[in-house]
Amino acid sequence: MPIIASAVSPSMSRGQRITKPAVRSEAGIVVAQSRCAAEIGARVLKSGGHAVDAAVATAFALGVVEPWMSGIGGGGAGLVHDAASGTVAAFDFGGRSPATLDPRDFELVPGIDSDLFGWPAVKGNINTVGAKAVVAPTEPAGLALMHRRFGRARWADLVAPAVALAREGLEVDWHAMLVIATAIADLARDPGAGARFLRNGVPPQPPGPTAATPSLKLPMPDLARTLATIASDGAEALYRGPLARSIADDIRAMGGYLDAADLAAVAPVERTPLAIPYRGHAIHVLPELNGGPTLAVAYADLQRRMAKAPAAIDGATFSAYATALRAGWRHRFEVMGDAGERTAPTSTTHLAVVDRDGNIVTLTQTLLSLFGSRIVLPGTGILMNNGINWFDPRAGGPNSLAPARCVLANYAPAIMTGAGGAIGIGGCGGRRILPAVFQLLALVADFGLDLDRALHQPRVDVSGLGPVVADRRLGDAAIAVLAQAFDDVVVGEPAVLSNPFTVASGVRRAGGINEGATEPGHPWSDAVSEDMVA
């Protein structure tokens, strides 16, 4: 048996147990990585909104209250399950590199980058930080497309809560302070980001519980003005007209490639989802350049190896899951690109909605790295993505950096339909999203788990061809079985920051009852039903 490495801090308690019970109701439910944003979506449902309406309102709010993860400077993807017809629609609003990008500017230097994917290092880190790392933001256009297709509430009413939140400001608590501290050096280099997130050059410290002022907020009046324009004029305002010119002028002044033509070319699309058969269920994912095709390969491999569902949730089961995931990653690296090791926190957020009629939305949106490119544009107050980091800076590969090229993303929102109802699920965590979604849906299909039990079940992470990371809570026996099957097993456990097993969340509709659940250890994520809000 090989030596098993441990990534668990020796200072951490081994006896602590964290739970977060699922929410169940006949009413609609919103799950998000901020309770504040989930409550906004739940109010939309309570007022009669469709699941897509609630998702749009929640998504815009998340960009304000969890700004390091997503926002109008990023992109994403989503799926919608229409309860009446039983069909699933897929919406792709991934990014594209600027048309004038010059790959020769990205000079390779010795070493490995310190960000997400372990690419060869680029001189000045210009593929991860700063204006050259930016691709056109697509999130507002994607949300608008989903709203045109399914929404029934007024667009302006759905964006309005985010406007109010930006004016009021992000409330700083210990979690916000911790996240800001991880990026302090880069944030301090950009005048806009430093002014937005730092105070006297350091992360803002929330007041103590007995302070006269009970809260500390970081207002975003410039972002509020931009959101107000999007509310009144529609998402198109970001891609043509004064806002678009301001974005392009700021990026160009900062040395980036993005211009008005790139913004005008943004065109999210509705795609026919890829339906993956698995043990009598259909798992619907987005096709093409995201995590969906990799999931399809993994599920097919698992069913070839295990024609019948496993008998128990044990080491043998997780060994089979890990083997199937390895097959998926081999295919991804050979055909789609995106090799390398993840070493830093990713900037992604996931939300899921089920309304009282059983319509389901699963939506993932992202800035890619934590705080994206770590620049806040002076003209619009937008924190921009660093989508160029999705590309391999080496020439000649399937995912190499090139102008006007679609990014290869790792998000994998999914909807599973079949016996036992419908589930919308996804996660945050870069390449670690794929193994989390794979296992959670397999656990439900193989063992009949509800979301509550599935999300409290320890998992393994197989986010590439490197080590298999086993949650220590699986127990010694299960970890020993994994160690017999794989040469490189690392023991870890969920953490508040850089969770090695992904912050996953989902909703379910079964027998007329809705369920919403999220990662137990995340301090902000929550499920909120419409009957829980005023």
C-alpha positions in Angstrom: 0.0 0.0 0.0 1.4 3.4 -0.9 2.0 6.1 1.7 -1.0 8.3 2.0 -0.3 12.0 2.3 -2.4 14.3 4.4 -3.5 17.8 3.6 -5.3 18.2 6.9 -3.8 20.9 9.2 -2.5 19.4 12.4 -4.2 22.2 14.3 -7.7 21.4 13.0 -10.2 19.6 15.2 -11.0 16.0 14.3 -14.2 15.9 16.2 -16.1 18.9 14.8 -19.2 18.1 12.8 -21.0 20.7 10.7 -24.6 20.2 9.4 -26.9 22.4 7.4 -30.3 20.7 7.0 -32.1 20.9 3.6 -35.2 23.1 3.2 -38.4 21.4 2.1 -41.6 23.1 1.1 -44.5 23.1 -1.4 -43.4 26.7 -2.1 -40.5 27.7 -4.3 -36.9 27.6 -3.0 -33.8 29.5 -4.0 -30.3 28.2 -3.1 -27.3 30.5 -3.4 -23.8 31.2 -1.9 -25.2 34.2 -0.1 -28.3 34.1 2.0 -28.9 37.7 1.2 -29.1 37.0 -2.5 -31.2 33.8 -1.9 -33.8 35.9 0.0 -34.1 38.3 -2.9 -34.8 35.4 -5.3 -37.3 33.9 -2.8 -39.2 37.2 -2.7 -39.5 37.2 -6.5 -41.0 33.7 -6.3 -43.4 34.9 -3.6 -44.6 37.7 -5.8 -45.5 35.1 -8.5 -42.2 35.1 -10.5 -41.0 32.2 -12.6 -37.9 30.3 -11.5 -35.9 32.1 -14.2 -37.1 35.5 -12.7 -35.8 34.5 -9.3 -32.5 33.3 -10.8 -32.0 36.6 -12.6 -32.6 38.6 -9.5 -30.4 36.3 -7.4 -27.6 36.4 -10.0 -27.4 40.2 -10.1 -27.6 40.4 -6.3 -24.8 37.8 -6.0 -22.5 40.0 -8.1 -22.8 42.7 -5.4 -22.9 40.8 -2.2 -20.3 38.2 -3.2 -18.3 40.3 -5.7 -15.1 38.3 -5.7 -17.0 35.3 -7.2 -19.1 36.8 -10.0 -20.8 39.8 -11.4 -21.6 41.7 -14.6 -17.9 41.6 -15.5 -18.1 37.8 -15.9 -19.9 35.0 -17.7 -21.5 31.6 -17.1 -24.1 29.1 -18.2 -27.5 27.8 -17.1 -30.2 25.2 -17.7 -33.9 25.4 -17.3 -36.3 22.5 -16.7 -39.8 23.4 -17.9 -42.2 21.4 -15.7 -45.1 21.6 -18.0 -43.4 20.1 -21.1 -40.7 18.1 -19.2 -38.1 19.7 -21.5 -34.7 21.2 -20.6 -33.2 24.3 -22.3 -29.5 25.1 -22.1 -28.0 28.6 -22.2 -24.4 29.2 -23.0 -22.9 32.6 -22.2 -19.2 31.7 -22.0 -16.5 34.1 -23.0 -14.4 34.7 -26.1 -10.9 36.1 -26.3 -10.6 39.6 -27.9 -10.2 39.7 -31.6 -7.1 41.8 -31.4 -5.3 39.6 -28.9 -1.7 38.9 -29.8 -0.4 35.6 -28.3 3.1 36.8 -28.8 2.6 39.2 -25.9 2.3 36.3 -23.5 6.0 35.5 -23.1 6.7 32.2 -21.2 9.2 32.3 -18.4 10.6 29.5 -16.2 8.2 28.2 -13.6 4.6 27.5 -13.1 1.9 30.1 -12.5 0.5 30.5 -9.0 -3.1 30.7 -10.1 -5.8 28.1 -11.0 -4.5 25.7 -13.6 -0.7 25.3 -13.3 0.0 26.7 -16.7 3.6 27.5 -17.6 4.4 31.0 -16.1 3.8 34.0 -18.2 6.0 37.1 -17.8 4.3 39.6 -15.5 1.3 37.2 -15.0 -0.6 39.2 -17.7 -2.8 36.2 -18.4 -4.2 36.2 -14.9 -4.0 39.8 -13.5 -4.7 43.1 -15.3 -6.4 44.3 -18.4 -4.7 41.9 -20.9 -6.4 39.0 -19.0 -9.9 40.3 -19.7 -12.5 38.8 -22.1 -15.8 40.4 -22.9 -18.3 40.1 -20.1 -21.3 38.0 -21.0 -23.3 37.4 -17.8 -25.9 40.2 -18.3 -26.5 39.1 -21.9 -26.9 35.5 -20.8 -29.4 36.4 -18.1 -31.3 38.6 -20.5 -31.6 35.7 -23.0 -33.0 33.3 -20.3 -35.4 36.0 -19.2 -36.7 36.6 -22.7 -37.3 32.9 -23.0 -39.0 32.2 -19.7 -39.4 35.3 -17.5 -42.7 36.9 -16.7 -41.6 39.6 -14.2 -40.4 43.0 -15.4 -36.6 43.1 -16.1 -36.1 46.4 -14.2 -37.8 44.9 -11.1 -35.4 42.0 -11.1 -32.2 44.2 -11.4 -33.5 46.8 -8.9 -32.5 44.9 -5.7 -28.9 44.7 -6.9 -28.9 48.4 -7.6 -30.0 49.1 -4.0 -27.5 46.6 -2.6 -24.6 48.4 -4.5 -25.7 51.8 -3.2 -25.9 50.5 0.3 -22.7 48.5 0.1 -21.2 45.1 0.8 -21.5 44.3 4.5 -18.1 43.1 5.8 -18.0 40.2 8.2 -15.2 37.8 9.0 -15.8 35.8 5.9 -15.6 38.8 3.6 -12.5 40.1 5.4 -10.8 36.7 5.0 -11.6 36.5 1.2 -10.4 40.1 0.6 -7.2 39.4 2.5 -6.3 36.5 0.1 -5.9 39.0 -2.7 -4.6 42.1 -0.9 -1.4 42.5 -2.9 -3.1 42.5 -6.4 -6.1 44.6 -5.1 -3.7 47.2 -3.8 -2.0 47.6 -7.2 -5.2 48.7 -8.9 -6.6 52.1 -7.9 -10.2 51.0 -8.5 -10.0 47.7 -6.7 -8.0 49.2 -3.8 -10.6 51.9 -3.3 -13.4 49.4 -3.5 -12.1 46.6 -1.2 -9.3 48.0 1.0 -9.2 50.6 3.8 -5.8 52.3 4.2 -4.3 49.5 2.1 -5.5 46.6 4.3 -8.7 44.5 4.4 -11.5 46.2 6.3 -12.1 44.7 9.7 -15.7 44.3 10.8 -16.6 45.9 14.1 -16.8 43.8 17.2 -20.2 42.5 18.6 -20.4 45.3 21.2 -19.3 48.2 18.9 -21.5 51.3 18.7 -21.7 50.9 14.9 -23.0 47.3 14.3 -21.8 46.9 10.7 -19.2 48.0 8.2 -20.2 48.4 4.6 -18.3 49.0 1.3 -20.6 51.1 -0.9 -20.3 50.8 -4.7 -22.0 54.0 -6.1 -20.3 53.6 -9.5 -21.5 50.1 -9.9 -24.9 51.1 -8.7 -25.1 53.6 -11.6 -24.1 51.0 -14.1 -26.7 48.5 -12.8 -29.3 51.2 -12.8 -28.7 51.7 -16.5 -28.9 48.0 -17.2 -32.2 47.9 -15.2 -33.7 50.7 -17.2 -32.2 50.1 -20.7 -31.7 46.4 -20.6 -28.5 44.2 -20.8 -27.9 45.6 -24.3 -26.7 48.8 -22.6 -23.5 47.0 -21.6 -22.6 46.1 -25.2 -23.5 49.2 -27.3 -23.6 52.8 -26.4 -22.0 54.9 -23.6 -21.4 52.0 -21.2 -19.7 49.9 -23.8 -17.5 52.8 -24.9 -16.5 53.4 -21.3 -15.6 49.8 -20.8 -13.5 49.6 -24.0 -11.8 52.9 -23.3 -10.8 51.9 -19.8 -9.5 48.5 -20.8 -7.5 50.0 -23.7 -6.1 52.7 -21.4 -5.0 50.0 -19.0 -3.2 48.1 -21.8 -5.8 45.5 -22.6 -7.2 44.2 -25.9 -11.0 44.4 -25.4 -12.7 46.9 -27.6 -16.1 48.1 -28.6 -16.3 45.5 -31.4 -15.7 42.6 -28.9 -18.5 43.9 -26.7 -20.9 44.3 -29.7 -20.1 40.7 -30.8 -21.4 39.2 -27.5 -24.2 36.8 -28.4 -25.1 34.1 -25.9 -27.0 31.2 -27.3 -29.6 28.7 -26.4 -28.4 25.2 -27.1 -29.9 21.7 -27.2 -28.6 20.1 -24.0 -26.6 16.9 -24.0 -28.7 14.2 -22.3 -26.5 11.6 -20.6 -28.3 8.3 -19.8 -27.5 7.0 -16.3 -29.3 4.1 -14.5 -32.8 5.1 -15.8 -32.2 8.8 -15.5 -31.3 11.5 -18.0 -28.6 14.0 -16.9 -28.9 17.1 -18.9 -25.7 19.2 -19.4 -24.4 21.9 -21.7 -22.6 20.6 -24.8 -19.2 21.9 -26.1 -16.7 24.0 -24.1 -17.6 23.4 -20.5 -17.7 20.4 -18.1 -20.7 18.7 -19.7 -18.9 16.5 -22.2 -16.4 15.4 -19.6 -19.2 14.3 -17.4 -20.7 12.3 -20.3 -17.4 10.4 -20.7 -17.2 9.7 -17.0 -20.7 8.4 -16.6 -20.3 6.1 -19.7 -17.1 4.7 -18.3 -18.7 4.1 -14.9 -21.6 2.1 -16.4 -19.3 0.0 -18.5 -17.4 -0.9 -15.3 -20.5 -1.3 -13.1 -23.5 -2.5 -15.1 -25.6 -2.4 -11.9 -25.7 0.2 -9.2 -23.2 -0.5 -6.3 -24.5 -2.2 -3.2 -23.0 0.2 -0.6 -21.5 3.7 -0.2 -18.0 2.5 0.6 -14.4 2.6 -0.6 -15.2 0.3 -3.6 -17.9 2.7 -4.8 -15.7 5.7 -4.5 -12.8 3.9 -6.2 -15.2 3.2 -9.1 -16.3 6.8 -9.2 -12.6 8.0 -9.2 -11.7 5.6 -12.0 -14.5 6.9 -14.2 -13.6 10.5 -13.5 -10.0 9.7 -14.5 -11.3 8.5 -17.8 -13.3 11.7 -18.3 -10.2 13.8 -17.6 -8.0 11.9 -20.0 -10.5 12.5 -22.7 -10.7 16.2 -21.8 -7.0 16.8 -21.8 -6.5 15.0 -25.1 -9.4 16.6 -27.0 -10.5 19.7 -25.2 -7.4 21.0 -23.4 -7.3 22.5 -19.9 -4.5 20.5 -18.4 -2.6 21.5 -15.3 -3.1 21.7 -11.6 -5.4 24.0 -9.6 -3.5 25.7 -6.8 -5.6 28.8 -5.9 -9.2 29.7 -5.0 -11.5 30.0 -8.0 -14.1 32.8 -8.4 -17.3 31.0 -9.2 -20.8 30.9 -7.7 -23.7 28.6 -8.2 -27.4 29.1 -7.6 -30.4 26.9 -8.1 -34.1 27.6 -8.1 -37.3 25.6 -8.1 -40.6 27.4 -8.1 -44.0 26.3 -6.9 -44.9 24.9 -10.3 -41.8 22.7 -10.4 -39.8 24.7 -12.9 -36.0 24.4 -12.1 -33.0 26.6 -12.9 -29.4 25.7 -12.3 -27.0 28.6 -13.0 -23.3 29.0 -12.6 -21.6 32.4 -13.1 -18.0 33.3 -12.7 -15.1 35.8 -12.9 -12.8 32.7 -13.2 -10.1 33.5 -10.6 -10.9 35.0 -7.2 -11.6 38.7 -7.9 -11.2 38.0 -11.6 -8.5 40.2 -13.2 -8.4 42.2 -10.0 -9.2 45.5 -11.7 -12.2 47.7 -11.2 -12.9 49.9 -14.2 -13.0 53.6 -13.3 -15.8 54.6 -15.6 -18.3 51.9 -14.7 -17.2 50.3 -11.4 -17.2 46.8 -12.9 -14.8 44.2 -11.4 -13.6 42.4 -14.6 -13.0 38.8 -15.3 -9.7 37.2 -16.2 -11.0 34.8 -18.8 -7.7 34.6 -20.7 -6.5 32.4 -17.9 -8.8 29.6 -19.3 -6.4 29.3 -22.2 -3.1 27.4 -22.3 -0.4 30.0 -23.0 1.6 27.4 -24.9 1.0 27.3 -28.7 -0.2 24.3 -30.7 -2.6 22.7 -28.2 -6.4 22.2 -28.4 -6.9 25.0 -25.8 -4.1 27.4 -26.8 -4.4 31.1 -26.5 -5.6 32.7 -29.7 -7.7 35.7 -30.8 -11.5 35.4 -31.1 -11.5 32.0 -29.5 -14.1 30.6 -27.2 -12.9 29.8 -23.7 -12.9 26.2 -22.3 -14.7 26.5 -18.9 -15.0 24.1 -16.1 -18.5 24.9 -14.7 -21.0 22.0 -15.1 -24.5 23.0 -14.1 -26.7 19.9 -14.6 -30.4 18.8 -14.4 -31.2 15.2 -13.8 -34.7 13.9 -14.6 -36.3 10.5 -14.3 -37.6 8.3 -11.4 -37.7 10.3 -8.2 -38.3 13.7 -9.8 -36.0 16.4 -11.2 -32.8 17.8 -9.7 -30.9 21.0 -10.6 -27.3 21.0 -9.3 -23.9 22.7 -9.7 -21.0 24.1 -7.8 -18.1 26.5 -7.3 -14.5 25.4 -7.4 -13.0 25.4 -10.9 -12.1 21.9 -12.1 -13.3 20.4 -8.8 -16.9 21.2 -9.9 -17.0 18.3 -12.3 -16.2 15.5 -9.8 -18.6 17.0 -7.2 -21.5 17.1 -9.7 -20.7 13.7 -11.0 -20.7 12.1 -7.5 -23.7 13.9 -6.1 -25.9 12.8 -9.0 -24.5 9.3 -9.0 -25.2 9.0 -5.2 -28.8 10.1 -5.8 -29.3 7.7 -8.8 -27.3 4.8 -7.3 -28.6 4.9 -3.7 -31.8 6.9 -3.8 -30.4 9.7 -1.6 -32.2 13.0 -1.2 -30.2 16.2 -1.5 -29.8 16.5 2.2 -28.1 13.1 2.6 -26.1 13.5 -0.6 -24.6 16.9 0.4 -23.7 15.6 3.8 -22.0 12.6 2.4 -18.1 12.9 2.2 -16.7 12.6 -1.3 -13.5 12.3 -3.2 -12.0 14.8 -5.5 -10.6 13.7 -8.9 -10.0 17.0 -10.7 -7.4 15.8 -13.2 -4.9 13.0 -13.5 -3.1 14.0 -10.3 -3.8 12.8 -6.7 -7.2 11.4 -5.6 -8.2 13.6 -2.6 -10.3 11.7 -0.1 -12.3 13.4 2.6 -11.0 12.1 5.9 -14.6 11.6 7.1 -14.9 8.7 4.6 -13.1 6.7 7.3 -9.9 4.6 7.4 -11.4 1.5 5.7 -12.7 3.4 2.6 -9.4 5.4 2.3 -7.4 2.1 2.5 -9.4 0.8 -0.5 -8.7 3.9 -2.5 -5.0 3.6 -1.6 -5.0 0.1 -3.0 -6.4 1.3 -6.3 -4.4 4.6 -6.8 -0.8 5.4 -6.3 -1.5 8.9 -5.0 -4.2 9.4 -2.4 -4.2 12.6 -0.3 -6.5 13.0 2.7 -8.2 16.3 3.1 -11.4 17.8 4.5 -13.8 20.6 3.6 -12.6 24.1 4.4 -14.1 27.6 4.5 -11.6 28.8 1.9 -10.4 26.7 -1.0 -12.7 23.8 -0.3 -11.0 20.8 -1.9 -14.4 19.2 -2.6 -16.3 22.1 -4.2 -19.1 24.2 -2.7 -22.1 22.4 -4.3 -25.8 23.2 -4.1 -29.0 22.1 -5.7 -32.8 21.9 -5.7 -35.1 19.0 -6.2 -38.8 18.5 -7.1 -40.3 15.1 -6.2 -43.9 14.2 -5.5 -45.0 17.8 -5.4 -42.5 18.7 -2.7 -39.5 21.0 -3.3 -36.1 20.5 -1.6 -33.1 22.9 -1.5 -29.7 22.1 0.0 -26.2 23.5 -0.1 -22.7 22.7 1.2 -22.8 22.4 5.0 -19.5 24.0 5.7 -19.9 27.2 3.6 -20.7 30.1 6.0 -22.9 32.1 3.7 -24.6 29.6 1.4 -28.2 28.8 2.2 -31.5 27.6 0.9 -34.5 30.0 1.3 -38.1 29.2 0.5 -40.6 31.8 -0.4 -42.6 31.1 2.7 -39.5 32.1 4.8 -39.4 35.7 3.6 -41.7 38.7 4.2 
